Amino acid sequence: MSDTQTGSPFDVGKPFLSVPEVAARLHVTSQTVRNWIDQGTLPAIRVGRAFRLNPRDVDDLLARTNAAGVGRRSRRGVWEPARARIYRDSDSV
């Protein structure tokens, strides 16, 4: 289930993930993932009424958060993923 080449905890054969799948893997609530999408912290594609997320974008968020020295904590407000925004090539930094 883990990609041994990149160390990703996500199934590489599956092109997109749902919000509940990402939330379960990151041990956060679905509402937290939706908040990150609304804030622009986590890119997502809207399919009907649902969102789909690219596993690489989720991995990038984790990598940027860990690189910034900010880890997930049990206390609210300590892990601020808004500081680790993901920019596409077409976005200006």
N, C-alpha and C positions, 0 to 999 in steps of 0.2 A: 504494500500500500504506500510505502514511502519511496520517493524517487532517490535512488542511491547516488546518482551523479550530482544532483544539485542540493540534496539534503532537504528537499521540500516534503512537508508532511501531507501534501495533497496528492490525489490521484491524477497523474499526468495524462492518462488516457481520456479523461473527462474534460471537455473543453471549457465549461463554465460551471461555477458553483452557485447554489442558492444562498440567500441570506442565512437561513437556519443552519446550513452546512458550515458556513464560515464561522458563525457564532459558536457552534458546538466545538469546532476545532480550536478556536481561540479562547474558549472558556469564558465567553462574554454573552450577554443577552442579544437577541435578534434586534432589539431596539437600539442597542449600542452600535451595531453594524449599520443600521439604517441612519443613525445620527452621523456616523462617519461619512456615509454616502452623501447625505444632505449638506454637510460641511465642505465637501470636496476633498476630504482626506483620503477617501477610498473610491477610486473610479468604479463605476458600474454601468451596465447596460440595462435599460428598461425594456422588458418583454411583457407586453400587456400591462397588468397591474403589479407584476413581480420584477425584482431586480436579479440580474445575473452578474457574477463577478469572475474576472479572470484570475486563476490561481497565482499567476506571476505578479499581479498587482498586490495581492495579499502578502505574498512573500517579500515583495519590495517594501511594503509598509513595515513588516516585521524587521527586515534588515536595516532600514533607516532608523527605526526606533531603537534597535539594539546598538547601532553604530553611534547614536547620539548619547549613549550611556543611560538611557531611560528604559527601565524594564517594567514589566507588568507587576503591579503591587495589589494588595488586597484593599488598600484605602482608595476611596474615590478621589479623582483629581490628580493623583500622582503620575499616572501614565497618560500623557497628553499627546495622542497621535496627530493632533493638528499641527504640531511642530515638525512632523515628518511627512509633509505633503509629497505626493507623487506627481511629477510633471511629465507630460508627454513631450515628444520631440517638437511638436507644433506649439506648445505652451511656452510662454516666456517665463524665465526664472527671475 
